Amino acid sequence: MASEEYPLMVGQALQSTSTQYTILEFIGEGCYGKVAKCLAHNSSKPVAVKILKQDYLQDVEGEVSVLKTIGSMNEDDINVVKFYEHFQYLGYTCLVFELLDRDLFQLVGSMNFHNIRPIAKQLLVALQGLQSVRVMHGDLKPENVMLTNMEERPWRVKLIDFGMASSFSSVIPGMTLQPIGYRAPEISLGLPFSGSIDMWGLGCTLAFLYLQRNLFSFQSEYLMMKCIVEMLGMPSRRQLHFGMYSKKFFCKERDELGKRWRLLTPDEYSSRNKVKVDEWPISHPHFSSLDDLLYISEVGDDEEMEDRKVFIHFLKQMLRLNGDKRISPADALQHPFITGSYEPGARQQRISNRGI
């Protein structure tokens, strides 16, 4: 039966083969459907139940397959949300997860480097775990990173929402993954890609926590690409030559040195793609490089400046235009920003150790 005939309400019980889940409240909604906080009768504990719309049922098998693959590891060890079961009820497809606290998007304005560092480390462990089972998340953004319990375990986070996740073997060039503003260049250009797209998504997410706004525009694909080119430079000739969608954003023209690629103007992009380009948002500054982020706000002292320099170097490793040259999760875990090895106390400790 079609689920629309049976609208779900607070107090209603969802029946699986193992237990009932009584809906306590609806805590989220998206294009996929709704998320309900439910009481699991078999454990008397609250859980989160993702209730999918009919239109998204064709994708649920892939998501469940990925979740089961991840479940072969300890989700706590790799900082990924625990998945309990999935079932059908009155035409609805329901996925049951552990109940978490709130997402990082809701914490804008309350972050500093002492918070960003442990979050970055935990997400790198998550991506390293995913890569070990050859899975990419494909949708890393602040909304998909949740605190487990801010009061009891401050800044303990887990990666959620595997609706866009894929195994390495199932992806093909031209697939659309990642939201605008967090989309790696190889996805936008239609190039072969790998799990390194998640490192790009992580770089954008950490930049969001630092800036308290998106690093690259999320208004449109064109403005996002314009931001990337202004800040990081043009993709390589090889990338542009082999990209399935390169001519969506770029064109070739001849100058005294021969043919070269350039970014389309807004009018050219609109004409070529038959879409209107949004105006550049007034609130979004033009950065000429990631180094501009050093002075995005007043610097408190020398220690904070050192924090910023090391953090920006870290971002540069994650936001390389060529996915093959992007830093891996394993190497990123050894970066000074994560280890804190650049901090004055750590430097003094190393000097003392050498003197022993």
C-alpha positions as CSV (number, residue, x, y, z in Angstrom):
1,M,0.0,0.0,0.0
2,A,1.1,3.5,-0.6
3,S,2.5,5.2,2.5
4,E,0.6,8.4,1.7
5,E,-2.6,6.6,2.8
6,Y,-1.2,6.2,6.3
7,P,0.3,9.5,7.5
8,L,2.5,8.9,10.6
9,M,1.8,10.7,13.8
10,V,3.3,11.1,17.2
11,G,2.3,8.2,19.5
12,Q,2.1,5.8,16.6
13,A,4.1,2.5,16.8
14,L,6.2,1.3,13.9
15,Q,6.4,-2.5,13.8
16,S,9.6,-4.4,12.7
17,T,10.1,-8.1,13.0
18,S,12.1,-7.6,16.2
19,T,10.3,-4.9,18.1
20,Q,8.0,-1.8,18.0
21,Y,9.2,1.8,17.8
22,T,6.8,4.4,19.3
23,I,7.2,7.8,17.7
24,L,7.9,10.4,20.4
25,E,8.6,13.4,18.1
26,F,9.8,14.3,14.6
27,I,13.3,15.7,14.8
28,G,14.3,16.2,11.2
29,E,12.9,16.4,7.6
30,G,14.5,16.5,4.2
31,C,13.9,15.6,0.6
32,Y,14.3,11.9,1.6
33,G,11.6,12.0,4.2
34,K,11.6,12.4,8.0
35,V,13.6,11.4,11.0
36,A,11.6,10.5,14.1
37,K,12.8,10.1,17.7
38,C,11.3,6.8,18.8
39,L,11.2,4.6,21.9
40,A,12.5,1.0,21.1
41,H,10.3,-1.3,23.1
42,N,12.9,-4.1,23.3
43,S,15.5,-1.9,25.0
44,S,13.4,1.0,26.4
45,K,15.9,3.3,24.8
46,P,15.4,6.2,22.4
47,V,16.5,5.7,18.8
48,A,16.4,7.7,15.6
49,V,14.3,6.3,12.8
50,K,14.8,7.6,9.2
51,I,11.5,7.2,7.4
52,L,12.0,7.3,3.6
53,K,9.6,8.7,1.0
54,Q,8.4,6.4,-1.8
55,D,10.5,8.3,-4.3
56,Y,13.7,7.3,-2.4
57,L,13.0,3.6,-2.0
58,Q,15.1,2.7,-5.1
59,D,18.3,4.0,-3.3
60,V,17.7,2.3,0.0
61,E,19.3,-1.0,-0.9
62,G,22.6,0.7,-1.7
63,E,22.5,2.7,1.6
64,V,21.7,-0.5,3.7
65,S,24.4,-2.4,1.9
66,V,27.0,0.3,2.8
67,L,25.7,0.5,6.4
68,K,26.1,-3.3,6.8
69,T,29.6,-3.2,5.4
70,I,30.5,-0.5,7.9
71,G,28.8,-2.5,10.6
72,S,31.4,-5.2,10.2
73,M,33.7,-2.8,12.1
74,N,33.0,-1.2,15.5
75,E,31.2,2.0,14.7
76,D,32.3,3.7,17.9
77,D,36.0,3.0,17.0
78,I,35.6,4.7,13.6
79,N,33.2,7.5,14.7
80,V,30.3,6.5,12.5
81,V,26.6,6.3,13.6
82,K,25.4,2.9,14.7
83,F,22.9,1.2,12.4
84,Y,20.5,-1.2,14.0
85,E,18.0,-2.5,11.4
86,H,15.7,-1.6,8.6
87,F,12.2,-2.7,7.9
88,Q,9.0,-2.0,5.9
89,Y,5.9,-0.7,7.7
90,L,2.6,0.3,5.9
91,G,4.6,1.1,2.7
92,Y,7.3,3.1,4.5
93,T,10.9,2.0,4.6
94,C,12.4,2.7,8.0
95,L,16.1,2.7,9.0
96,V,16.9,2.6,12.7
97,F,20.0,4.3,14.1
98,E,21.4,5.3,17.5
99,L,20.0,8.7,18.7
100,L,22.6,11.5,18.6
101,D,22.6,15.1,19.9
102,R,22.9,17.9,17.3
103,D,24.8,18.6,14.2
104,L,27.8,20.9,13.6
105,F,25.7,23.3,11.6
106,Q,23.8,24.2,14.7
107,L,27.0,25.2,16.5
108,V,28.2,28.0,14.3
109,G,29.8,30.7,16.4
110,S,30.8,28.5,19.3
111,M,34.0,27.0,17.8
112,N,37.7,27.6,18.3
113,F,40.8,25.6,17.3
114,H,40.6,23.6,20.5
115,N,37.2,22.4,19.3
116,I,38.0,22.1,15.6
117,R,41.1,19.9,16.2
118,P,39.4,16.9,18.0
119,I,36.5,17.1,15.5
120,A,38.9,17.0,12.6
121,K,40.8,14.1,14.1
122,Q,37.6,12.0,14.7
123,L,36.4,12.6,11.2
124,L,39.8,11.6,9.8
125,V,39.5,8.3,11.7
126,A,36.0,7.9,10.2
127,L,37.3,8.4,6.7
128,Q,40.2,6.1,7.3
129,G,37.8,3.4,8.5
130,L,35.6,3.9,5.4
131,Q,38.6,3.7,3.1
132,S,39.6,0.5,4.8
133,V,36.4,-1.1,3.5
134,R,36.5,0.8,0.2
135,V,33.6,3.0,0.9
136,M,33.2,6.8,0.2
137,H,30.6,8.9,2.1
138,G,30.0,11.3,-0.7
139,D,28.0,13.9,1.3
140,L,30.3,15.2,4.0
141,K,29.1,18.6,5.3
142,P,28.4,20.1,8.8
143,E,24.8,18.8,8.9
144,N,26.1,15.3,8.5
145,V,28.4,15.4,11.5
146,M,26.6,15.0,14.8
147,L,27.7,15.4,18.5
148,T,26.9,12.2,20.5
149,N,26.1,14.0,23.7
150,M,27.4,17.6,24.2
151,E,26.8,17.5,28.0
152,E,28.3,14.2,28.8
153,R,31.0,13.9,26.1
154,P,31.8,17.4,24.7
155,W,32.9,17.5,21.1
156,R,32.6,13.7,20.6
157,V,31.2,13.4,17.0
158,K,30.0,10.8,14.6
159,L,29.5,10.8,10.8
160,I,25.9,10.2,9.7
161,D,23.7,9.9,6.6
162,F,25.0,7.4,4.2
163,G,22.3,8.0,1.6
164,M,24.9,9.1,-1.0
165,A,27.6,6.6,0.0
166,S,29.1,4.2,-2.5
167,S,31.6,1.4,-2.7
168,F,34.8,2.3,-4.6
169,S,33.9,-0.3,-7.3
170,S,30.5,1.1,-8.0
171,V,31.3,4.7,-8.9
172,I,31.6,5.9,-12.5
173,P,32.8,9.3,-13.8
174,G,29.9,11.7,-14.3
175,M,28.0,10.7,-11.1
176,T,26.8,13.6,-9.1
177,L,27.8,13.4,-5.5
178,Q,28.3,16.0,-2.7
179,P,26.3,19.2,-2.3
180,I,27.2,22.4,-4.0
181,G,29.8,24.3,-1.9
182,Y,31.3,21.0,-0.8
183,R,31.7,19.3,-4.2
184,A,35.2,18.3,-5.3
185,P,36.5,19.6,-8.7
186,E,36.7,16.1,-10.1
187,I,32.9,15.6,-9.5
188,S,32.0,19.0,-11.0
189,L,34.2,18.3,-14.1
190,G,33.1,14.7,-14.6
191,L,36.5,13.1,-14.0
192,P,37.3,9.7,-12.5
193,F,37.2,10.0,-8.7
194,S,38.0,8.2,-5.5
195,G,37.6,8.4,-1.8
196,S,39.7,11.6,-1.8
197,I,36.4,13.5,-2.6
198,D,35.6,13.0,1.1
199,M,38.9,14.7,2.1
200,W,37.7,17.7,0.0
201,G,34.4,17.6,1.8
202,L,36.2,17.5,5.1
203,G,38.3,20.5,4.2
204,C,35.2,22.5,3.3
205,T,33.5,21.4,6.5
206,L,36.5,22.4,8.7
207,A,36.7,25.7,6.9
208,F,33.0,26.3,7.6
209,L,33.7,25.8,11.3
210,Y,36.6,28.2,11.2
211,L,34.9,30.9,9.1
212,Q,31.3,30.4,10.4
213,R,30.2,30.3,6.8
214,N,30.9,28.4,3.7
215,L,34.3,28.7,2.1
216,F,33.0,28.2,-1.5
217,S,29.6,29.5,-2.7
218,F,26.7,27.2,-2.4
219,Q,24.3,29.4,-4.4
220,S,25.1,27.8,-7.7
221,E,27.6,25.5,-9.4
222,Y,29.0,28.4,-11.3
223,L,29.7,30.6,-8.3
224,M,31.2,27.6,-6.5
225,M,33.6,27.0,-9.4
226,K,34.4,30.7,-9.6
227,C,35.3,30.7,-5.9
228,I,37.5,27.7,-6.4
229,V,39.4,29.2,-9.4
230,E,39.8,32.6,-7.6
231,M,41.2,30.9,-4.4
232,L,43.0,27.8,-5.7
233,G,43.7,28.5,-9.4
234,M,42.6,26.8,-12.6
235,P,42.3,23.0,-12.8
236,S,45.1,21.5,-14.8
237,R,45.0,21.3,-18.6
238,R,44.8,17.5,-18.3
239,Q,41.8,17.8,-15.9
240,L,40.0,20.2,-18.3
241,H,40.8,18.1,-21.4
242,F,39.4,14.9,-20.0
243,G,36.6,16.3,-17.9
244,M,33.1,15.3,-19.2
245,Y,31.7,18.6,-18.0
246,S,34.6,20.9,-18.4
247,K,32.9,22.9,-21.1
248,K,30.0,23.6,-18.8
249,F,32.3,26.0,-16.9
250,F,35.3,26.7,-19.1
251,C,36.2,27.4,-22.7
252,K,39.3,27.4,-24.8
253,E,40.6,30.6,-26.5
254,R,43.7,31.5,-28.4
255,D,46.2,34.0,-27.3
256,E,49.9,34.8,-28.2
257,L,50.9,31.6,-26.4
258,G,48.4,29.4,-28.2
259,K,45.2,27.9,-26.9
260,R,44.4,28.2,-23.2
261,W,41.4,27.5,-21.0
262,R,39.5,30.1,-19.0
263,L,36.5,30.3,-16.8
264,L,33.3,31.4,-18.6
265,T,31.8,34.7,-17.7
266,P,28.4,34.7,-16.0
267,D,26.7,35.7,-19.2
268,E,28.6,33.0,-21.2
269,Y,27.7,30.4,-18.6
270,S,24.0,31.4,-18.6
271,S,23.9,31.3,-22.4
272,R,25.7,27.9,-22.7
273,N,23.8,26.2,-19.9
274,K,20.4,27.9,-20.2
275,V,20.4,28.8,-16.6
276,K,20.4,32.1,-14.7
277,V,23.5,32.8,-12.6
278,D,22.9,34.2,-9.2
279,E,24.5,37.4,-8.2
280,W,27.6,37.1,-6.1
281,P,26.3,37.2,-2.5
282,I,27.2,40.5,-0.7
283,S,28.1,38.7,2.5
284,H,30.6,36.4,0.7
285,P,34.1,38.0,0.4
286,H,36.4,37.4,-2.5
287,F,39.4,35.5,-1.4
288,S,42.4,35.4,-3.7
289,S,44.0,32.5,-1.8
290,L,43.6,30.4,1.3
291,D,46.2,32.6,2.9
292,D,43.7,35.4,3.0
293,L,41.9,33.3,5.8
294,L,44.8,34.3,8.1
295,Y,43.3,37.8,8.5
296,I,39.6,37.0,8.4
297,S,39.2,38.4,11.9
298,E,41.4,40.1,14.5
299,V,44.3,38.0,15.7
300,G,44.4,37.7,19.5
301,D,48.1,36.8,20.0
302,D,51.1,35.1,18.5
303,E,49.8,31.7,19.5
304,E,46.5,32.2,17.7
305,M,48.4,33.3,14.6
306,E,50.5,30.1,14.7
307,D,47.2,28.1,15.1
308,R,45.8,29.8,12.0
309,K,49.0,29.3,9.9
310,V,49.1,25.5,10.7
311,F,45.4,25.1,10.1
312,I,45.5,26.9,6.8
313,H,48.4,24.6,5.7
314,F,46.2,21.7,6.7
315,L,43.4,23.0,4.6
316,K,45.7,23.4,1.6
317,Q,46.5,19.7,1.8
318,M,42.9,18.7,1.7
319,L,41.8,21.2,-0.9
320,R,44.2,20.3,-3.7
321,L,42.5,20.5,-7.1
322,N,43.9,17.1,-8.1
323,G,42.3,14.4,-6.1
324,D,45.3,12.1,-6.5
325,K,47.5,14.7,-4.8
326,R,45.1,15.3,-1.9
327,I,46.3,14.2,1.5
328,S,45.1,10.9,2.7
329,P,43.3,10.4,6.1
330,A,46.3,8.4,7.4
331,D,48.8,11.2,6.5
332,A,46.4,13.9,7.7
333,L,46.3,12.3,11.1
334,Q,50.1,12.9,11.3
335,H,49.7,16.6,10.3
336,P,51.0,19.1,13.0
337,F,47.5,20.6,13.2
338,I,46.1,17.3,14.4
339,T,49.1,16.2,16.5
340,G,49.6,19.6,18.0
341,S,53.3,19.2,17.6
342,Y,53.8,22.8,16.7
343,E,52.4,24.2,19.9
344,P,54.8,26.0,22.3
345,G,54.3,23.4,25.1
346,A,54.9,20.5,22.7
347,R,58.0,22.2,21.3
348,Q,59.4,22.8,24.8
349,Q,58.7,19.2,25.7
350,R,60.7,17.9,22.7
351,I,63.6,20.2,23.7
352,S,63.5,18.8,27.2
353,N,63.4,15.3,26.0
354,R,66.4,15.8,23.8
355,G,68.3,17.1,26.8
356,I,67.6,13.9,28.9
